[in-house]
Amino acid sequence: MKTNIIRIGAALGAMLVAAPSFAQELSFWSWRQEDKAAYAQFIDTFEAANPGITVKFETFDAANYNTILSTALAGGSGPDLMMVRAYGGLENVAKAGYLEPLSTETVPALADFAAPAVAAESMRSDGTIYAVPFASQTQLVIYNKSIFDANGLQEPQSWDDLLALSQKLKDAGVMPFANGTATAWQNETVTFGLGSSLMTKGFYDDLMAGKTDFTDARFTGALGDVAAVAADYFPEGFIGLDYPSAQQLFASGMACMFIGGSYELANFKAQNRDIELGVFAAPGKTADDAKLVGLYYDGGYAANAAGANKEAAIKFLNFLASKDFGQSFANTLNNISAVPGVTFDNTLLSEVNDLNKSSIPYLMLVHFRFGEPSGSVLIQSEMQKLFACETTPEAIGEALTTGLAAWYEPFKK
């Protein structure tokens, strides 16, 4: 009897030791508080296919997320899985050794992702991948179709067309644009959402090749044109108008156009179910100029290098890299999934996806947030001064070039 008790005790002990390998709970952190219900559905799908693995999704304030995550990882209490920013935001946590390196061996689907998407979640120094890209975002012009139709307007093909339709709206008592610039990052959005085509792909290519800098007339000229539109066609007192108030002006139908990201589409429909939206790439000087949107990748899914449940975490990353997940992501969140081969039931998303075929990167985020001062901080503060008539486009070009020379090698003299 005593022998049997010992044997039973030993067997139970073995089961208890083995239990964690069969029942594992993964913690998963994100800043996407508004997507919590959707991720609950995604996680249900994963858990049904992977008995014994559960995923606890937790969200944090977006503005403080990077600090919260870095602090937790540094203290050894970070999550098993996490959403991470792209570009410079990724490097801040990856170079500290907090993220598990990924490859096409551990996550085979990564081999099919677009090269720029993978690059956004990789270290520039050695190309090591640290996250599965989750979405792209597009900076463009969103408009109210009903207001366009009521005023006999068509999507502009040239800069003069844009000015003419804006004036027609103003004459009819309709605010042409809803945007304000009191919220700092909106200065950057307005600049590149409205000015990318004016800057031209030639300027972007020359900038990346080290053949020019931000004093280039193609860049400074675009800044001047953007500022002129703001002065004439943004709401009165737009410099003091914050982001939520600008959103409300557009969603309520008080303003016809909004310069912003494709992420705004779902927001506006949530605020006004009846609003009918259209999108276009802000034009260049002439109708023959390429119409360019600003494109960037909006973060990725990563695993904790020190996580206790790494095998299960990698399994979840493979799920997040799958076409089935990408399709569910696009359908549920009305966002452009980075997973290749995804189609869009939402007509508007399909249009955005088509516009993405003619694009340049959203410049400061993609290329100039890897050091201090960041290009985003510089352009935001400088454009705010330009909108207030406290500087000139040429002075901004000098300030950007000089400021970035502190860490950006091609600008060092």
C-alpha positions, 0 to 999 in steps of 0.5 A: 500500500505504502509503495502504491501511495509513493507511486501515485504521489510521484505520478501526481508530482510529474503531472504538476511539473509537466502541466505548464507545458500543456496549459500556458497563459500568454500575456499580450500587451498593446496600445490599441485600446479601441481594438480590444473587442476585435482582439478578443475574437482573434484570440478566441480563434487561436485558442480554439485551434491551440488547446492548452494555450490561452492569451490574455490581452491587455491595453495601455494608454497609447501616449505612455505605452512605449515608456510602460513597455520599456520599463516593464521589460527592463525590470523583467516583468514584461509580457510574453507578447507585445505590439511594438512600434516600427522604425526608430520605435522598434530599435529602442527596445530591440537594441536593448535585447528585450525582443526575440529575434525572428526569421523565416525559419521560426515564422515562415510566412515572413518570407512573403511580406513586402520588403518595406514592411519587414524592414520597418520591423528590423534593425538597420545595423544587421537586418535582424527581424524582431516583429511581424508587421501588422498594418500599413497606414496612408496619409491622404485627403479624406472627403465627404462625398455628399458635400462634393456632390451637392457642390458639383465637385470632382477629385482634384487632378492638379494643385489649381484644381484643389485651390479652386474646389476649396474656394468654391466650398468657402464661397458656399459657406462650407469649411473646405478643411477641418484640420487644426494644428494645436496638436503637435503631431497633426502638423506633420500629418498635414505637411506630408498628407497634403504635400507629398506629391508637391515634393515629388518622388525625385526629391525623395530619391535624391534625398535618400541617395545623399544628393540633396537635403531639406534645403531643396526647393522642391521640399521648401516650395511644397511647405510654402504651398501647404501653408498657403492652403492652411491660411486660406482654407483651414478653419478660422483660428486653426492654430488653436484647434486640437485634433479631437475638435478637428475630427468632430468638425469633419465627422459632423459635416461642418467641414468637407475635407480632412488631411489624415491617415487611413486609420481615420476612416473607421473613426469617422464612420464610428462618429457618424454612421451615415457619412459617405467618405471618399479618398484621394491623393493630394495632387502635384502642381499639374495633372500630369504629376504623379499623385503620391500618398505618404505610406508607413508601417504601423508597428508589429507583433513581437515576443519577449526574449526572456519570456517563459513560454517562448514556444507558445509565443512563437506559435501565436506569432505564426498565427498573427502572420497568417493570411487567415488572420490578416483577412480577419484583421482587415474585415474586422478593424477596417484597416490595411493588413500588412499580410500579403494576399489580403483582399478588402471587402470595404470599398474604401480600403480597396481604394486606399490599397490602390493609392498605395501603389503610388507612394513615397514613405511618410518621410520623418517617421520612416527615415528620421526618427532614429536619433535626437533630435528626431525629424518629426519633432523638428518638422512639427515645431517648425511647421507650427511656426510657419502656420503662425507666420513666424518663419519661412519654408527656407528657414525650415529647410535649414533648421531640419538639415542642421538639426538632423546633422547631429546624428544623420551622417549624410547631412554632416559637413 
